[in-house]
Amino acid sequence: EADGSILAHSKFQTWTKYLDSFTNFYPRQQTTMIDENYDDARLLWILECEEKSQD
């Protein structure tokens, strides 16, 4: 992790590249990075954990 951020984590970057490739290969089946995988409560929990880990 470059700066300890979820967004800088190598697995997140890999996921981003995968979704970009998916979108290029299947342009009519685009998906979102967050909405398709996490509901609001789960996303909030993830971000709160990230914030606590920064302290």
N, C-alpha and C positions, 0 to 999 in steps of 0.2 A: 504494500500500500504506500503510495507516494506521500500522502499527508494524513493518513488515518481515516479518511472519509470513505463512506460506502461508495460514493460515485467514483473514487479513485481505485477501488479494489479491483484486482485483475479479473475476478469472476464476473463482476458487474460489466466490465469492459468487454469481456467475452460474450456475455449475454447481449450487449448492445450490438456487437458485430454480427451475431447470429440473426437478430431481428432485422438488421439492415439487409443482410443477405436474403432472408426470407421475403422481405418486402420487394426486393429487386427481382427475385425469382417468381413470386406469386403476387403481382401488383394488384390483383383484384381481391386478394384475401388479406389485406393489411390488418395488423393487430397492434394494440398498444402495449407499451412496455410495462406499465403499472396496472392499469384498470383490469386487464384480462387475468392478472395473477394475484392481486391483493385487493381486499375491500378496504374501506376507509379506516376501520378500527385496526386492522393488521398493519397497514401502512403507518398509522400514527405510532403504534407500538415500536415498529422498526426504527422510525426517526427518533423517538424518545430514547431508545437504547443507544443509538448512534450519538446523540447529544450527551448522554451520561458517560459514554466511553471517552469523549473528548475532554472531560473534566479531570 
